[in-house]
Structure formats: C-alpha cells, structure tokens
C-alpha cells in the first residue's frame, strides 16, 4: 500500500492519496509511536519494546499493519 501511496503522491492523484491516508488513519490514531515501533519490527529492525506506559501493538493491530503493507489489490 505504501508504494501505491507514494506513486499516487508523485502523480499528484489527490483522491487516491486521500483514500490511502484514511485507510491507515485508525491504526495511526491508536498510537503513532506503537505503530512505528511495530512497523520497524515488521521490516526486520529490532526497535525494542515501547517505553512505559505504552504497550506493544496488539495482535489485531499487527494483522492490520501487515495488511496495509500489501500492494493495493493484493490478496496475501
């Protein structure tokens, strides 16, 4: 999804950019530092545990984050 978001940004396709932005917004609203930490781990970077009082991203959140990484239209 993020490559699609980048491509839409480069081509100045505001409608598509907005669509991708709002698709990820609920996850980002849950806690941006937690989401970034989980995203780094998904990319293979060990970011450690979030600082207290934050907790790691939930399993449901991880599933959602993994789905956001998939290209648009991908089924896996």
MARLO-768044 format. One line per field, with one value per residue (C-alpha): residue in one letter; residue number from 1; x negated, z negated, y. Coordinates in steps of 0.05 Angstrom, whole numbers, plus 5000, padded with zeros to 4 digits. Example, Ala and Ser with C-alpha at 12.3 -4.5 7.8 and 13.67 -1.06 7.14 Angstrom:
r = a	s
k = 1	2
east = 4754	4727
up = 4844	4857
north = 4910	4979
# end
This chain:
r = x	x	x	x	x	x	x	x	x	x	x	x	x	x	x	x	x	x	x	x	x	x	x	x	x	x	x	x	x	x	x	x	x	x	x	x	x	x	x	x	x	x	x	x	x	x	x	x	x	x	x	x	x	x	x	x	x	x	x	x	x	x	x	x	x	x	x	x	x	x	x	x	x	x	x	x
k = 1	2	3	4	5	6	7	8	9	10	11	12	13	14	15	16	17	18	19	20	21	22	23	24	25	26	27	28	29	30	31	32	33	34	35	36	37	38	39	40	41	42	43	44	45	46	47	48	49	50	51	52	53	54	55	56	57	58	59	60	61	62	63	64	65	66	67	68	69	70	71	72	73	74	75	76
east = 5000	4945	4914	4982	4989	4921	4938	5004	4967	4916	4970	5010	5071	5102	5164	5121	5074	5134	5162	5097	5089	5157	5147	5088	5115	5150	5085	5044	5095	5087	5016	4966	4903	4931	4948	4880	4846	4887	4873	4799	4803	4842	4785	4734	4708	4707	4736	4744	4806	4844	4829	4877	4936	4942	4952	4934	4985	5039	5043	5104	5063	5005	5052	5080	5010	4987	5048	5031	4962	4992	4997	5067	5108	5062	5095	5036
up = 5000	4983	5052	5082	5035	5057	5131	5122	5087	5143	5196	5154	5151	5090	5088	5085	5034	4990	4997	4974	4918	4889	4896	4847	4802	4749	4738	4732	4685	4637	4621	4671	4631	4621	4695	4717	4669	4697	4768	4755	4727	4790	4832	4792	4747	4673	4642	4572	4530	4527	4466	4407	4404	4477	4495	4560	4616	4606	4650	4685	4697	4725	4773	4796	4804	4845	4890	4901	4925	4981	5050	5068	5095	5065	5031	4988
north = 5000	5049	5044	5057	5117	5143	5134	5170	5227	5232	5234	5285	5240	5273	5228	5165	5195	5214	5143	5111	5162	5148	5073	5076	5131	5087	5049	5112	5143	5085	5107	5131	5110	5040	5034	5059	5010	4952	4974	4974	4903	4881	4909	4868	4923	4907	4970	4943	4950	5015	5057	5053	5064	5044	4970	4934	4936	4884	4822	4852	4915	4875	4839	4906	4936	4875	4884	4957	4937	4896	4928	4951	4893	4840	4781	4758
# end
